[in-house]
Amino acid sequence: MKNKKSVKKNKLKKDDSIYVQIDYGDAINSKKNLLSYQIELINMVKSMKKYSLLRENEKLLKSSLQNLLKATNENIKKMEGKLPKVEELKQPQKEPDKKEPVMEYYEPDLDSQLDQIKKKLEAIGR
């Protein structure tokens, strides 16, 4: 009996169609949504095609730049071979003066901070 019931249920699912009533407004909104999704998908496909073209162009430009850099490097090596060698004069390097950073004290009062900033601006010459 179980087999007959399962066979009947399968036949009902395959043969019988079930209809659902949708309001006119809902149907219109569904169509609008579907069309807007199609527009978005088409725009995404266009963007993907543009990206792939730009990526291919980028690869071509990178390879041509790499070839140009190799040729330039070879030309530089040839020029260095033709130039005469010059001995460099070694000069003692001067050590930079070590100055300790000046710590400035800012009072928590905003008016006093503004006055200090204005004094600094006047000292700079603004």
C-alpha positions as CSV (number, residue, x, y, z in Angstrom):
1,M,0.0,0.0,0.0
2,K,2.8,2.4,0.7
3,N,4.1,2.1,-2.8
4,K,0.7,2.9,-4.3
5,K,0.3,6.0,-2.2
6,S,3.7,7.3,-3.1
7,V,3.1,6.6,-6.8
8,K,-0.2,8.5,-6.6
9,K,1.4,11.4,-4.9
10,N,4.1,11.6,-7.5
11,K,1.5,11.5,-10.2
12,L,-0.5,14.3,-8.6
13,K,2.6,16.5,-8.3
14,K,3.5,15.9,-12.0
15,D,0.1,16.2,-13.6
16,D,-1.9,18.6,-11.4
17,S,-1.0,22.3,-11.5
18,I,-1.8,24.6,-8.6
19,Y,-2.7,28.2,-9.3
20,V,-2.3,31.0,-6.8
21,Q,-4.1,34.3,-7.2
22,I,-1.9,37.4,-6.9
23,D,-3.2,40.9,-6.5
24,Y,-2.7,43.2,-9.5
25,G,-0.6,45.6,-7.5
26,D,1.6,42.8,-6.3
27,A,2.0,41.4,-9.8
28,I,3.0,44.9,-11.1
29,N,5.5,45.3,-8.3
30,S,6.9,41.8,-8.9
31,K,7.4,42.6,-12.6
32,K,9.0,45.9,-11.8
33,N,11.4,44.2,-9.4
34,L,12.2,41.5,-11.9
35,L,13.0,44.1,-14.6
36,S,15.1,46.2,-12.3
37,Y,17.1,43.0,-11.3
38,Q,17.6,42.3,-15.0
39,I,18.9,45.8,-15.6
40,E,21.3,45.4,-12.6
41,L,22.5,42.1,-13.9
42,I,23.1,43.5,-17.4
43,N,25.0,46.4,-15.9
44,M,27.1,44.0,-13.8
45,V,27.9,41.9,-16.9
46,K,28.9,45.1,-18.8
47,S,31.1,46.1,-15.9
48,M,32.7,42.7,-15.8
49,K,33.5,42.9,-19.5
50,K,35.0,46.4,-19.1
51,Y,37.1,45.1,-16.2
52,S,38.4,42.1,-18.2
53,L,39.4,44.4,-21.1
54,L,41.1,46.9,-18.7
55,R,42.9,44.0,-17.1
56,E,44.2,42.7,-20.4
57,N,45.3,46.2,-21.3
58,E,47.1,46.5,-18.0
59,K,48.9,43.2,-18.6
60,L,50.1,44.4,-22.0
61,L,51.3,47.7,-20.6
62,K,53.1,46.0,-17.7
63,S,54.9,43.6,-20.1
64,S,55.9,46.4,-22.4
65,L,57.1,48.5,-19.4
66,Q,59.1,45.5,-18.2
67,N,60.7,45.1,-21.6
68,L,61.5,48.8,-21.8
69,L,63.1,48.7,-18.3
70,K,65.2,45.7,-19.3
71,A,66.4,47.6,-22.4
72,T,67.1,50.7,-20.4
73,N,69.1,48.8,-17.8
74,E,71.2,47.2,-20.5
75,N,71.9,50.6,-22.1
76,I,72.9,52.0,-18.7
77,K,75.3,49.0,-18.2
78,K,76.8,49.7,-21.6
79,M,77.3,53.4,-20.9
80,E,78.9,52.6,-17.5
81,G,81.4,50.3,-19.3
82,K,82.4,53.1,-21.6
83,L,82.8,55.8,-19.0
84,P,86.2,56.2,-17.3
85,K,86.6,55.1,-13.7
86,V,87.1,58.0,-11.2
87,E,88.4,57.5,-7.7
88,E,86.2,59.1,-5.2
89,L,87.7,61.4,-2.6
90,K,86.6,60.3,0.8
91,Q,85.7,63.2,3.2
92,P,85.0,62.6,6.8
93,Q,81.3,62.7,7.5
94,K,80.1,65.3,9.9
95,E,77.9,64.1,12.7
96,P,74.7,66.0,13.0
97,D,74.2,68.1,16.0
98,K,72.2,66.4,18.6
99,K,69.6,68.6,20.0
100,E,67.2,67.6,22.7
101,P,63.6,68.1,21.9
102,V,62.1,71.1,23.6
103,M,59.1,70.2,25.7
104,E,56.4,72.8,25.8
105,Y,53.9,73.1,28.6
106,Y,50.3,73.6,27.7
107,E,48.0,74.6,30.4
108,P,44.6,72.9,30.4
109,D,42.9,76.3,30.1
110,L,41.8,76.8,26.5
111,D,42.3,80.6,26.5
112,S,45.9,80.3,27.6
113,Q,46.5,77.8,24.9
114,L,45.0,80.2,22.3
115,D,47.3,83.0,23.6
116,Q,50.3,80.8,23.3
117,I,49.4,79.8,19.8
118,K,48.9,83.5,18.8
119,K,52.3,84.4,20.3
120,K,53.9,81.6,18.2
121,L,52.2,82.9,15.1
122,E,53.4,86.4,15.8
123,A,56.9,85.1,16.3
124,I,56.8,83.3,13.0
125,G,55.7,86.5,11.3
126,R,52.2,85.9,10.3
